[in-house]
Amino acid sequence: MTDDQLIKASDLIVIGKVVWVENGKVSTTSKDKASILVQEVWKGDNSVMMAPLAFPGRNRGYLTWSGNFQSTRTSEDIFFDIDQEGIWFLKYDAKTKCYIIDHPARFKPLFFKERLRKRITGR
């Protein structure tokens, strides 16, 4: 996904930090949830102060007949930890009432901040 495609496909682009994470239960469709404390809004609703996230869970998988965990995660899954800070390209999902991370490119480290700010905000 190019930066231009990512910008166009995002409902909310923010600078923020993860302040809460909850791992989902073991299942083939497990979702982890997190909250981002928004520091700057570059695209979307300027009133958002906390953005709820849902993303593929660390516990996505199933228990085998012997009771062992079999993961169904993929190499494109991305996980977040408390205090992780960066640029978030978020897409809203009305079904979960959360912003979703459906591609690793939806998070960029702050290293890219200056390069992307002008492109997204024009300032």
N, C-alpha and C positions, 0 to 999 in steps of 0.2 A: 504494500500500500504506500503510495507516494505521499509526501506532505500535503500536497494540494487535495488529493482524494480524502485524506484523513481530516483535513480542515472542513471540507464540504460535508463529510459524513458525520460530523460531530455536532451535537446539540449544545454542548457546554464545553468550553476550553478554559481551564483554570490552572493557576499555580496553587499548589496546596500540599498538605501533609496528612498522612494517615494517622488518625488518633484512636481508632478502635478497629479490631478485627475479631471475627467469630468464624470458626471453622464449621462447615456443614457436617451433617451426619454421613456415615458411610452409605453411599448409594451410587448407582451408575450415572445419576444426574446431579450429584452433590454440588451445591453452590456455597462458596464462602461469601461472607458479607463484611463490609468495612465502611468506615466513614472518613471522608476527607474534610479537613478544616480548610476552607477556601481562603486564600490570602489575596489573590487577584483574579478577576474574571476578564478573560480576553474575548470570549464569544459567548453569547447567551444571556441568561437572566442574571443581571447585576445584583439582585437581592439574595442570591444563594450564598449562605454562610457555611453550610455543612452539606456535603454531597454524599448521599448513600450509594454504595457500590455493591454490585453482585458480580461474581466472576467464578470460573470453573474451580471447584473445590479441591483442596489438598486430599480430601478423603473420597474423591471420585473413584469408584471401583465397586467391588463386591467381595463377599466372603465366599470362599470355596467350600465344598462339602467337608473338608478337613478343618475348616475354621481359619484358614490363612487368608490374608487380604490380598486381592489381585487388583492392582491399579489399572485404571483405564485412562490415565492422563496421557497427554500428547506433548511433543516437544514445543508446541506453540502455546501451551498453557503458561500463564504468568501469575505469580503470587506476590502479595504485598505484606509488609510488616509494619508495625507501629513505628512512627517517626520517619517513614519513607517519604521523601519530599521530591516533588518534580512538577512536570507539566502533564496535565491529564486531559486527554481528548475523549470526552464522554458522550455516550449515546444513551438517550432515555428509553427505558422499557416500561410502558404503561402497565403491563401484566404484573411485573414485580415491584413497580413503583420505585425503582432504583436505576441508577446509571449503570450501564454494563461495560465491561472490558471484554470485548470479543476478539481482540487481536493484540499481540504484543506491542505493536506500534502505538497503541493508545496511551502509553506512558513513555515519557522521555525524561531523562535526567536534566537537572537545572543547567548543565553544561550547554545545552542547546537554547537557553532562554533568549539571549540577545539575537541569535540568528532567526528565531521563530517569531519573536514579539512584533517586529515591524511587518513581517509577512501577514500576520493574523490581524493585528490591530491598526496597522498603517501609521503607527507612531513609534 
